[in-house]
Amino acid sequence: MRYLPKSDDERRQMLAEIGARSIDDLFAIIPAEYRLGRDLNVPRQQAESEIIAYFRAAGQKNATDYASFLGAGAYRHYRPVIIDSLVQRGEFLTSYTPYQAEITQGTLQAIFEFQTMIAELTGMDVANASMYDGSTGAAEAVLMAMRVTGRQKAVVAATVHPEYREVLHTYLRYREMPTALVGYHNETGRVDLEALAAAVSSETAAILVQSPNFFGVIEDIPAIAEIAHAKGALLIVSIAEAVSLGIVRPPVEADIVSMEAQSFGVALSYGGPFCGVIAAREQFVRQMPGRLAGQTVDGAGNRGFVLTLATREQHIRREKATSNICTNQALVALMATIFLAVYGKEGMRELAEHNLAKADYAAKTLSALSGTKLRFKGAPRFHEFVLQTDEAPAAWSRRLLDNKIVGGIELSRWYPELRNCTLWCATEVMPRETIDAAAKVLAAAPVEA
């Protein structure tokens, strides 16, 4: 009765009201062969204490005590405890999608602060209230560029996150908007500038690149911007690792920046919810998807906040909507806002430097092992790097897992030419002792089967 509150008497009353004598009468319209004629095969009911004990035991099976070198768009960073203390306040938690945002000044101010910080970090004029995640943000940025330019083609670097490219393909699949994929330089891991220049034409709406790219390498944004603008195309820079902006020069030459803000205090949570964002030059603001909060004053001169742009299909004619993005990730964006406020400008730089140092130590330590070499050494990188090994990556992974360490991601699933290559990540939460332990495990001779 706790979970199914209708009593037998209440059920009889409801059936009598509609002229049915029983539940069977109610469902008589459904052919007998489609009705279940037996009890469900489910375990007996359990007491609340038993249910809690069950889930606690199941939770123990999670590999929470494993060290992890995984990255590739989802990054482990320390989350200040103040984040959860604030976002769990009722005034934020219960209005995370403020459909009547004009009356929730606190939420609007939080969105405004988020937009301001993102604009400062990316070097853009304006940022929106947030997108679903980095992948949808990148796809929406391409559609935005097509609206701005009136062109229907895009050029995409192969060094953009493969899953971001898959989302873009889904967006464009039935729109007759072709994309050209441009490869990367074998030595540096950067997009091939000659091939890029050859792929861009007067019909190209945008070039989409990622920096740091999927290999962790910093792209030459000024050079790419020159190629794009020479043909009247827009440059979109996707950023999967937002912490990099603490030390990497922002892509100020870009026209649109799409970013995943998960690294700013958002828990991994088995893949979401995350927090995407689009920032752009001011002249493109009316083509931005999603929402935009603005600052104003009321009749008495008091500071206030309003929803300046809300380009939702519910508000205006569907054919005029810039996107089908119906809301924003305000609660998750608030986590990022608190994170940025806690760290501040100097803290962000120190955090980025810490990540850079950890990755450099890990890359040098692991690439020094016999039968191992570091790929893409000819360009600067942030906290991810690619290792190529004589031994199959699956064998490396098994040896590490036996010691409760999760190694890098095998790249051949997306890049067949990168055989025996794995992508590794080391952030500030990765102790040097763990890096040394991984090297020790991998240095040991493989056990013969």
Buried (B, 14 or more C-beta within 10 A) or exposed (E): EEEEEEEEEEBEEEBEEEEBEEEEEBEEEEEEEEEEEEEEEEEEEEEEEEEEEEEEEEEEEEEEEEBBBBBBBBBBBEBBEEBEEBBEEEEBEEBBEBEEBEEBEBBBBBBBBBBBBBBBBBBBEBBBBBBBBBBBBBBBBBBBBBBBBEBBBBBBBBBBBBBBBEBBEEBBEEEEBEBBEBBBBEEBBBBBBEBBBEBBEEEBBBBBBBBBBBBBBBBBBEBBBBBBBEBBBBBBBBBBBBBBBBBBEBBEBBBBBBBBBBBBBBBBEEEBBBBBBBBBBEEBBEBBBBBBBBBEEEEEEEEBBBBBBBBBBEEEEEEEBBBEBBBBBBBBBBBBBBBBBBBEEEBBBBBBEBBBBBBBBBBEBBBEBEEBBBBBBEBBBBBBBBBBBEBEBEEBBEBBBEBEBBBBBBBEEBBEEBEBBBBBBBBBBBEEEBBEBBBEBBEEEEEEE
